[in-house]
Amino acid sequence: MKNSEILELSKEDLIARITEEQASLNKLKFAHAVSAIENPLRIRAARRLIAQLNTELSARKNAERKQVQEAAAEAE
């Protein structure tokens, strides 16, 4: 998933996508533990995608928090 696609997702979509990808990663890890999967680099790619999604979600939360703080500062 490209960064531009991640930016287009809403906050709810990001959260849903993170949970989907985490479930997928757990399945991949389990399959790899039982028997070697065909492409073990898929585990790395899944971890990176989850990290990218979490980073974007965190950035949005921080931006939202900053706006609230600025609005409170202006109100005083």
Backbone atoms as SQL, in Angstrom:
CREATE TABLE atoms (id INTEGER PRIMARY KEY, chain TEXT, resi INTEGER, resn TEXT, atom TEXT, x REAL, y REAL, z REAL);
INSERT INTO atoms VALUES
  (1, 'A', 1, 'MET', 'N', 0.845, -1.165, 0.000),
  (2, 'A', 1, 'MET', 'CA', 0.000, 0.000, 0.000),
  (3, 'A', 1, 'MET', 'C', 0.896, 1.234, 0.000),
  (4, 'A', 2, 'LYS', 'N', 0.623, 2.129, -0.909),
  (5, 'A', 2, 'LYS', 'CA', 1.436, 3.324, -1.031),
  (6, 'A', 2, 'LYS', 'C', 1.027, 4.349, 0.018),
  (7, 'A', 3, 'ASN', 'N', 1.944, 5.264, 0.305),
  (8, 'A', 3, 'ASN', 'CA', 1.685, 6.288, 1.306),
  (9, 'A', 3, 'ASN', 'C', 0.515, 7.178, 0.885),
  (10, 'A', 4, 'SER', 'N', 0.386, 7.454, -0.401),
  (11, 'A', 4, 'SER', 'CA', -0.730, 8.281, -0.872),
  (12, 'A', 4, 'SER', 'C', -2.065, 7.587, -0.615),
  (13, 'A', 5, 'GLU', 'N', -2.087, 6.260, -0.699),
  (14, 'A', 5, 'GLU', 'CA', -3.307, 5.515, -0.410),
  (15, 'A', 5, 'GLU', 'C', -3.622, 5.558, 1.076),
  (16, 'A', 6, 'ILE', 'N', -2.588, 5.520, 1.901),
  (17, 'A', 6, 'ILE', 'CA', -2.781, 5.586, 3.346),
  (18, 'A', 6, 'ILE', 'C', -3.350, 6.948, 3.733),
  (19, 'A', 7, 'LEU', 'N', -2.857, 8.007, 3.103),
  (20, 'A', 7, 'LEU', 'CA', -3.324, 9.356, 3.410),
  (21, 'A', 7, 'LEU', 'C', -4.795, 9.547, 3.060),
  (22, 'A', 8, 'GLU', 'N', -5.288, 8.808, 2.082),
  (23, 'A', 8, 'GLU', 'CA', -6.677, 8.935, 1.657),
  (24, 'A', 8, 'GLU', 'C', -7.658, 8.259, 2.611),
  (25, 'A', 9, 'LEU', 'N', -7.176, 7.347, 3.460),
  (26, 'A', 9, 'LEU', 'CA', -8.052, 6.620, 4.369),
  (27, 'A', 9, 'LEU', 'C', -8.524, 7.515, 5.505),
  (28, 'A', 10, 'SER', 'N', -9.748, 7.290, 5.953),
  (29, 'A', 10, 'SER', 'CA', -10.252, 8.012, 7.110),
  (30, 'A', 10, 'SER', 'C', -9.685, 7.380, 8.369),
  (31, 'A', 11, 'LYS', 'N', -9.908, 8.040, 9.503),
  (32, 'A', 11, 'LYS', 'CA', -9.386, 7.539, 10.772),
  (33, 'A', 11, 'LYS', 'C', -9.982, 6.171, 11.095),
  (34, 'A', 12, 'GLU', 'N', -11.266, 5.996, 10.864),
  (35, 'A', 12, 'GLU', 'CA', -11.925, 4.721, 11.135),
  (36, 'A', 12, 'GLU', 'C', -11.395, 3.628, 10.214),
  (37, 'A', 13, 'ASP', 'N', -11.166, 3.994, 8.942),
  (38, 'A', 13, 'ASP', 'CA', -10.617, 3.030, 7.990),
  (39, 'A', 13, 'ASP', 'C', -9.202, 2.602, 8.388),
  (40, 'A', 14, 'LEU', 'N', -8.423, 3.561, 8.892),
  (41, 'A', 14, 'LEU', 'CA', -7.072, 3.234, 9.347),
  (42, 'A', 14, 'LEU', 'C', -7.114, 2.223, 10.484),
  (43, 'A', 15, 'ILE', 'N', -7.990, 2.457, 11.451),
  (44, 'A', 15, 'ILE', 'CA', -8.089, 1.555, 12.595),
  (45, 'A', 15, 'ILE', 'C', -8.528, 0.164, 12.138),
  (46, 'A', 16, 'ALA', 'N', -9.515, 0.123, 11.227),
  (47, 'A', 16, 'ALA', 'CA', -9.990, -1.161, 10.718),
  (48, 'A', 16, 'ALA', 'C', -8.893, -1.876, 9.945),
  (49, 'A', 17, 'ARG', 'N', -8.158, -1.141, 9.146),
  (50, 'A', 17, 'ARG', 'CA', -7.088, -1.736, 8.340),
  (51, 'A', 17, 'ARG', 'C', -5.967, -2.276, 9.222),
  (52, 'A', 18, 'ILE', 'N', -5.663, -1.549, 10.317),
  (53, 'A', 18, 'ILE', 'CA', -4.618, -2.000, 11.237),
  (54, 'A', 18, 'ILE', 'C', -5.010, -3.338, 11.850),
  (55, 'A', 19, 'THR', 'N', -6.258, -3.462, 12.297),
  (56, 'A', 19, 'THR', 'CA', -6.686, -4.720, 12.913),
  (57, 'A', 19, 'THR', 'C', -6.688, -5.854, 11.891),
  (58, 'A', 20, 'GLU', 'N', -7.087, -5.563, 10.654),
  (59, 'A', 20, 'GLU', 'CA', -7.053, -6.582, 9.597),
  (60, 'A', 20, 'GLU', 'C', -5.628, -7.058, 9.349),
  (61, 'A', 21, 'GLU', 'N', -4.718, -6.101, 9.239),
  (62, 'A', 21, 'GLU', 'CA', -3.325, -6.438, 8.939),
  (63, 'A', 21, 'GLU', 'C', -2.666, -7.172, 10.104),
  (64, 'A', 22, 'GLN', 'N', -3.027, -6.817, 11.340),
  (65, 'A', 22, 'GLN', 'CA', -2.469, -7.519, 12.487),
  (66, 'A', 22, 'GLN', 'C', -2.951, -8.968, 12.523),
  (67, 'A', 23, 'ALA', 'N', -4.217, -9.188, 12.186),
  (68, 'A', 23, 'ALA', 'CA', -4.736, -10.554, 12.131),
  (69, 'A', 23, 'ALA', 'C', -4.028, -11.342, 11.033),
  (70, 'A', 24, 'SER', 'N', -3.817, -10.695, 9.896),
  (71, 'A', 24, 'SER', 'CA', -3.124, -11.327, 8.788),
  (72, 'A', 24, 'SER', 'C', -1.679, -11.679, 9.176),
  (73, 'A', 25, 'LEU', 'N', -1.026, -10.767, 9.884),
  (74, 'A', 25, 'LEU', 'CA', 0.346, -11.012, 10.326),
  (75, 'A', 25, 'LEU', 'C', 0.396, -12.196, 11.288),
  (76, 'A', 26, 'ASN', 'N', -0.557, -12.268, 12.200),
  (77, 'A', 26, 'ASN', 'CA', -0.585, -13.390, 13.140),
  (78, 'A', 26, 'ASN', 'C', -0.765, -14.710, 12.401),
  (79, 'A', 27, 'LYS', 'N', -1.614, -14.729, 11.377),
  (80, 'A', 27, 'LYS', 'CA', -1.808, -15.943, 10.584),
  (81, 'A', 27, 'LYS', 'C', -0.520, -16.314, 9.853),
  (82, 'A', 28, 'LEU', 'N', 0.152, -15.304, 9.302),
  (83, 'A', 28, 'LEU', 'CA', 1.414, -15.561, 8.603),
  (84, 'A', 28, 'LEU', 'C', 2.462, -16.132, 9.558),
  (85, 'A', 29, 'LYS', 'N', 2.570, -15.558, 10.743),
  (86, 'A', 29, 'LYS', 'CA', 3.546, -16.039, 11.715),
  (87, 'A', 29, 'LYS', 'C', 3.246, -17.476, 12.123),
  (88, 'A', 30, 'PHE', 'N', 1.971, -17.770, 12.330),
  (89, 'A', 30, 'PHE', 'CA', 1.594, -19.120, 12.713),
  (90, 'A', 30, 'PHE', 'C', 1.902, -20.105, 11.584),
  (91, 'A', 31, 'ALA', 'N', 1.551, -19.726, 10.358),
  (92, 'A', 31, 'ALA', 'CA', 1.814, -20.599, 9.214),
  (93, 'A', 31, 'ALA', 'C', 3.318, -20.830, 9.049),
  (94, 'A', 32, 'HIS', 'N', 4.100, -19.792, 9.314),
  (95, 'A', 32, 'HIS', 'CA', 5.552, -19.914, 9.181),
  (96, 'A', 32, 'HIS', 'C', 6.136, -20.790, 10.289),
  (97, 'A', 33, 'ALA', 'N', 5.529, -20.752, 11.465),
  (98, 'A', 33, 'ALA', 'CA', 6.020, -21.571, 12.570),
  (99, 'A', 33, 'ALA', 'C', 5.708, -23.047, 12.331),
  (100, 'A', 34, 'VAL', 'N', 4.551, -23.325, 11.730),
  (101, 'A', 34, 'VAL', 'CA', 4.153, -24.710, 11.473),
  (102, 'A', 34, 'VAL', 'C', 5.003, -25.300, 10.353),
  (103, 'A', 35, 'SER', 'N', 5.057, -24.600, 9.248),
  (104, 'A', 35, 'SER', 'CA', 5.893, -25.019, 8.128),
  (105, 'A', 35, 'SER', 'C', 6.321, -23.766, 7.381),
  (106, 'A', 36, 'ALA', 'N', 7.460, -23.816, 6.776),
  (107, 'A', 36, 'ALA', 'CA', 7.997, -22.641, 6.094),
  (108, 'A', 36, 'ALA', 'C', 7.035, -22.160, 5.020),
  (109, 'A', 37, 'ILE', 'N', 6.740, -20.850, 5.059),
  (110, 'A', 37, 'ILE', 'CA', 5.866, -20.298, 4.025),
  (111, 'A', 37, 'ILE', 'C', 6.693, -20.034, 2.773),
  (112, 'A', 38, 'GLU', 'N', 5.992, -19.885, 1.662),
  (113, 'A', 38, 'GLU', 'CA', 6.662, -19.742, 0.371),
  (114, 'A', 38, 'GLU', 'C', 7.539, -18.499, 0.315),
  (115, 'A', 39, 'ASN', 'N', 7.011, -17.377, 0.826),
  (116, 'A', 39, 'ASN', 'CA', 7.759, -16.127, 0.772),
  (117, 'A', 39, 'ASN', 'C', 7.801, -15.504, 2.169),
  (118, 'A', 40, 'PRO', 'N', 8.845, -15.769, 2.950),
  (119, 'A', 40, 'PRO', 'CA', 8.907, -15.242, 4.312),
  (120, 'A', 40, 'PRO', 'C', 9.037, -13.716, 4.376),
  (121, 'A', 41, 'LEU', 'N', 9.373, -13.082, 3.266),
  (122, 'A', 41, 'LEU', 'CA', 9.468, -11.619, 3.259),
  (123, 'A', 41, 'LEU', 'C', 8.094, -10.962, 3.390),
  (124, 'A', 42, 'ARG', 'N', 7.033, -11.751, 3.191),
  (125, 'A', 42, 'ARG', 'CA', 5.689, -11.223, 3.391),
  (126, 'A', 42, 'ARG', 'C', 5.476, -10.816, 4.842),
  (127, 'A', 43, 'ILE', 'N', 6.143, -11.498, 5.770),
  (128, 'A', 43, 'ILE', 'CA', 6.033, -11.136, 7.187),
  (129, 'A', 43, 'ILE', 'C', 6.618, -9.751, 7.411),
  (130, 'A', 44, 'ARG', 'N', 7.772, -9.487, 6.826),
  (131, 'A', 44, 'ARG', 'CA', 8.399, -8.175, 6.956),
  (132, 'A', 44, 'ARG', 'C', 7.532, -7.095, 6.328),
  (133, 'A', 45, 'ALA', 'N', 6.979, -7.373, 5.159),
  (134, 'A', 45, 'ALA', 'CA', 6.130, -6.402, 4.477),
  (135, 'A', 45, 'ALA', 'C', 4.877, -6.095, 5.307),
  (136, 'A', 46, 'ALA', 'N', 4.312, -7.105, 5.935),
  (137, 'A', 46, 'ALA', 'CA', 3.123, -6.905, 6.767),
  (138, 'A', 46, 'ALA', 'C', 3.463, -6.048, 7.987),
  (139, 'A', 47, 'ARG', 'N', 4.608, -6.321, 8.614),
  (140, 'A', 47, 'ARG', 'CA', 5.022, -5.520, 9.771),
  (141, 'A', 47, 'ARG', 'C', 5.238, -4.067, 9.376),
  (142, 'A', 48, 'ARG', 'N', 5.842, -3.854, 8.235),
  (143, 'A', 48, 'ARG', 'CA', 6.101, -2.484, 7.776),
  (144, 'A', 48, 'ARG', 'C', 4.806, -1.747, 7.462),
  (145, 'A', 49, 'LEU', 'N', 3.851, -2.439, 6.847),
  (146, 'A', 49, 'LEU', 'CA', 2.568, -1.813, 6.541),
  (147, 'A', 49, 'LEU', 'C', 1.847, -1.420, 7.828),
  (148, 'A', 50, 'ILE', 'N', 1.869, -2.304, 8.819),
  (149, 'A', 50, 'ILE', 'CA', 1.241, -1.990, 10.104),
  (150, 'A', 50, 'ILE', 'C', 1.920, -0.774, 10.732),
  (151, 'A', 51, 'ALA', 'N', 3.238, -0.706, 10.646),
  (152, 'A', 51, 'ALA', 'CA', 3.976, 0.430, 11.196),
  (153, 'A', 51, 'ALA', 'C', 3.608, 1.722, 10.467),
  (154, 'A', 52, 'GLN', 'N', 3.482, 1.657, 9.147),
  (155, 'A', 52, 'GLN', 'CA', 3.099, 2.846, 8.389),
  (156, 'A', 52, 'GLN', 'C', 1.698, 3.313, 8.769),
  (157, 'A', 53, 'LEU', 'N', 0.773, 2.369, 8.903),
  (158, 'A', 53, 'LEU', 'CA', -0.590, 2.722, 9.284),
  (159, 'A', 53, 'LEU', 'C', -0.626, 3.323, 10.690),
  (160, 'A', 54, 'ASN', 'N', 0.108, 2.716, 11.616),
  (161, 'A', 54, 'ASN', 'CA', 0.159, 3.245, 12.983),
  (162, 'A', 54, 'ASN', 'C', 0.799, 4.628, 13.024),
  (163, 'A', 55, 'THR', 'N', 1.804, 4.855, 12.208),
  (164, 'A', 55, 'THR', 'CA', 2.459, 6.162, 12.156),
  (165, 'A', 55, 'THR', 'C', 1.493, 7.231, 11.672),
  (166, 'A', 56, 'GLU', 'N', 0.744, 6.931, 10.645),
  (167, 'A', 56, 'GLU', 'CA', -0.228, 7.897, 10.126),
  (168, 'A', 56, 'GLU', 'C', -1.334, 8.166, 11.149),
  (169, 'A', 57, 'LEU', 'N', -1.803, 7.116, 11.806),
  (170, 'A', 57, 'LEU', 'CA', -2.840, 7.279, 12.825),
  (171, 'A', 57, 'LEU', 'C', -2.319, 8.146, 13.973),
  (172, 'A', 58, 'SER', 'N', -1.097, 7.906, 14.394),
  (173, 'A', 58, 'SER', 'CA', -0.481, 8.694, 15.461),
  (174, 'A', 58, 'SER', 'C', -0.315, 10.151, 15.038),
  (175, 'A', 59, 'ALA', 'N', 0.100, 10.379, 13.811),
  (176, 'A', 59, 'ALA', 'CA', 0.270, 11.746, 13.315),
  (177, 'A', 59, 'ALA', 'C', -1.061, 12.487, 13.307),
  (178, 'A', 60, 'ARG', 'N', -2.121, 11.808, 12.925),
  (179, 'A', 60, 'ARG', 'CA', -3.442, 12.442, 12.918),
  (180, 'A', 60, 'ARG', 'C', -3.921, 12.759, 14.330),
  (181, 'A', 61, 'LYS', 'N', -3.668, 11.848, 15.263),
  (182, 'A', 61, 'LYS', 'CA', -4.060, 12.091, 16.656),
  (183, 'A', 61, 'LYS', 'C', -3.279, 13.271, 17.224),
  (184, 'A', 62, 'ASN', 'N', -1.991, 13.350, 16.922),
  (185, 'A', 62, 'ASN', 'CA', -1.174, 14.463, 17.413),
  (186, 'A', 62, 'ASN', 'C', -1.620, 15.780, 16.814),
  (187, 'A', 63, 'ALA', 'N', -1.969, 15.790, 15.539),
  (188, 'A', 63, 'ALA', 'CA', -2.447, 17.008, 14.891),
  (189, 'A', 63, 'ALA', 'C', -3.776, 17.443, 15.505),
  (190, 'A', 64, 'GLU', 'N', -4.631, 16.480, 15.772),
  (191, 'A', 64, 'GLU', 'CA', -5.920, 16.786, 16.391),
  (192, 'A', 64, 'GLU', 'C', -5.721, 17.356, 17.797),
  (193, 'A', 65, 'ARG', 'N', -4.819, 16.752, 18.560),
  (194, 'A', 65, 'ARG', 'CA', -4.529, 17.216, 19.916),
  (195, 'A', 65, 'ARG', 'C', -3.956, 18.627, 19.879),
  (196, 'A', 66, 'LYS', 'N', -3.108, 18.895, 18.902),
  (197, 'A', 66, 'LYS', 'CA', -2.489, 20.214, 18.780),
  (198, 'A', 66, 'LYS', 'C', -3.541, 21.273, 18.464),
  (199, 'A', 67, 'GLN', 'N', -4.503, 20.937, 17.595),
  (200, 'A', 67, 'GLN', 'CA', -5.566, 21.882, 17.260),
  (201, 'A', 67, 'GLN', 'C', -6.415, 22.204, 18.480),
  (202, 'A', 68, 'VAL', 'N', -6.697, 21.198, 19.284),
  (203, 'A', 68, 'VAL', 'CA', -7.491, 21.411, 20.492),
  (204, 'A', 68, 'VAL', 'C', -6.748, 22.314, 21.466),
  (205, 'A', 69, 'GLN', 'N', -5.446, 22.080, 21.623),
  (206, 'A', 69, 'GLN', 'CA', -4.652, 22.907, 22.531),
  (207, 'A', 69, 'GLN', 'C', -4.576, 24.343, 22.046),
  (208, 'A', 70, 'GLU', 'N', -4.432, 24.535, 20.735),
  (209, 'A', 70, 'GLU', 'CA', -4.373, 25.882, 20.185),
  (210, 'A', 70, 'GLU', 'C', -5.708, 26.592, 20.354),
  (211, 'A', 71, 'ALA', 'N', -6.793, 25.873, 20.164),
  (212, 'A', 71, 'ALA', 'CA', -8.123, 26.469, 20.327),
  (213, 'A', 71, 'ALA', 'C', -8.347, 26.857, 21.782),
  (214, 'A', 72, 'ALA', 'N', -7.866, 26.025, 22.708),
  (215, 'A', 72, 'ALA', 'CA', -8.003, 26.342, 24.132),
  (216, 'A', 72, 'ALA', 'C', -7.145, 27.544, 24.497),
  (217, 'A', 73, 'ALA', 'N', -5.976, 27.664, 23.915),
  (218, 'A', 73, 'ALA', 'CA', -5.091, 28.793, 24.189),
  (219, 'A', 73, 'ALA', 'C', -5.695, 30.092, 23.657),
  (220, 'A', 74, 'GLU', 'N', -6.344, 30.024, 22.497),
  (221, 'A', 74, 'GLU', 'CA', -6.968, 31.210, 21.924),
  (222, 'A', 74, 'GLU', 'C', -8.176, 31.645, 22.735),
  (223, 'A', 75, 'ALA', 'N', -8.875, 30.692, 23.318),
  (224, 'A', 75, 'ALA', 'CA', -10.082, 30.976, 24.084),
  (225, 'A', 75, 'ALA', 'C', -9.732, 31.695, 25.396),
  (226, 'A', 76, 'GLU', 'N', -8.525, 31.489, 25.886),
  (227, 'A', 76, 'GLU', 'CA', -8.150, 32.122, 27.143),
  (228, 'A', 76, 'GLU', 'C', -7.822, 33.520, 26.945);
